């Protein structure tokens, strides 16, 4: 899922921290670029395809759904989740 643009030999954006770990400020959105150059201006794996990526923060929420059920939702944060298209954009700037 993280490596769609890597199929065309471009870097891919990977999930990052939703908040700056030193200041606590919300991570701003990254600029969008033309497809397939989606890996510009965002956190990218520092390795070539097929190698391990750095740690990815995973956020979660837990909700009780009765005496014997628990719902756990797992969430990833991307500072960029799209790209520019002719005539518009896809994703969130």
For each residue, the residues with C-beta under 8 A, 3 or more apart:
1: 4
2: 12 13 14 15 53
3: 6 7 12 49
4: 1 7 12 38
5: 8 10 11 12 35 36 37 38 39
6: 3 9 10 11 12 49
7: 3 4
8: 5 36
9: 6
10: 5 6 36 37 38 39
11: 5 6 38 39 40 44 45
12: 2 3 4 5 6 38 39 44 45
13: 2 30 38 39 42 43 44 78 79 80 81
14: 2 42 43 44 45 53 54 56 78
15: 2 43 56 57 58 76 77 78
16: 27 42 43 57 77 78 79
17: 20 21 27 57 77
18: 26 27 57 59 77
19: 24 25 26 27
20: 17 23 24 25 26 27
21: 17
22:
23: 20
24: 19 20
25: 19 20
26: 18 19 20
27: 16 17 18 19 20 77 79
28: 79
29: 79 80 92 93
30: 13 41 42 79 80
31: 40 41 80 93
32: 80 82 83 84 89 91 93
33: 37 38 40 41 83 84
34: 37 83 84
35: 5 38 83 84 85 90
36: 5 8 10 83
37: 5 10 33 34 40 83
38: 4 5 10 11 12 13 33 35 42 80 82 83
39: 5 10 11 12 13 42 44
40: 11 31 33 37
41: 30 31 33 80
42: 13 14 16 30 38 39 78 79 80
43: 13 14 15 16 79
44: 11 12 13 14 39
45: 11 12 14 51 53 54
46: 54
47: 51 52 53
48: 51
49: 3 6
50:
51: 45 47 48
52: 47
53: 2 14 45 47 56
54: 14 45 46
55:
56: 14 15 53 76
57: 15 16 17 18 76 77
58: 15 74 75 76
59: 18 74 75 76 77
60: 72 73 74 75
61: 72 73 75
62: 70 71 72 73
63: 70 71 73
64: 69 70 71
65: 69 70 71
66: 69
67:
68:
69: 64 65 66
70: 62 63 64 65
71: 62 63 64 65
72: 60 61 62
73: 60 61 62 63
74: 58 59 60
75: 58 59 60 61
76: 15 56 57 58 59
77: 15 16 17 18 27 57 59
78: 13 14 15 16 42 81
79: 13 16 27 28 29 30 42 43
80: 13 29 30 31 32 38 41 42 91 92
81: 13 78 91 92
82: 32 38 89 90 91 92 93
83: 32 33 34 35 36 37 38 89 90 91
84: 32 33 34 35 88 89 90
85: 35 88 89 90
86:
87:
88: 84 85
89: 32 82 83 84 85 93
90: 35 82 83 84 85
91: 32 80 81 82 83
92: 29 80 81 82
93: 29 31 32 82 89
